[in-house]
Amino acid sequence: MHILFVEDHRESADALSFGQRSSFDSAVAVLLGARLSRAVVVASPAIPTVIKSLVIVFLHRVLARAYVHSLRLESLVVGVEQELFRGGQFNERQLLAASVTRADVLETVRKELGTQGLEKVSIAILERNGEISVIRKETDAAVTTSRP
């Protein structure tokens, strides 16, 4: 039941609600699953459990709409991108804060740029969704891949 509810919600919601699958979205989905599973195993009454779940969904949507209009709230809920590498230097503080290793960045470079070293890399950024974007030097386009 809870899987169907979450999936139905995701399909019917606009891009602001569960649209980007951020860590906040994942936390809300787990919370909904935990809440609704109690109704499935009859550990909690069904009607109040579903009502509480709808309140969670409503609050999630309100918060998602609010952070569209507030950069400060958006960075608090969704996070900000972190520059991991620029100009031949790794940013050790950002790597540590993001729990990303040099090997993670090098793996992305190997997979997406087909090179062993960082000679062709201008910037590597950890995006808000957990992907590492690698921007080539000069006029080449950015390449994005999922974080391991």
Buried (B, 14 or more C-beta within 10 A) or exposed (E): EBEEBBEEBBEEBEEBBBEEEBEBBEEBBEEBBEBBBBBBEEEBEEEEBBEBBEEBBEEBBEBBEEBEEEEEEBEEBBBEBBEBBBEEEBBEEBBEEBEBBBEBBBBBBEBBBEEEEBEBBBBBBBBBBBBBBBBBEEEEEEBBBEBE
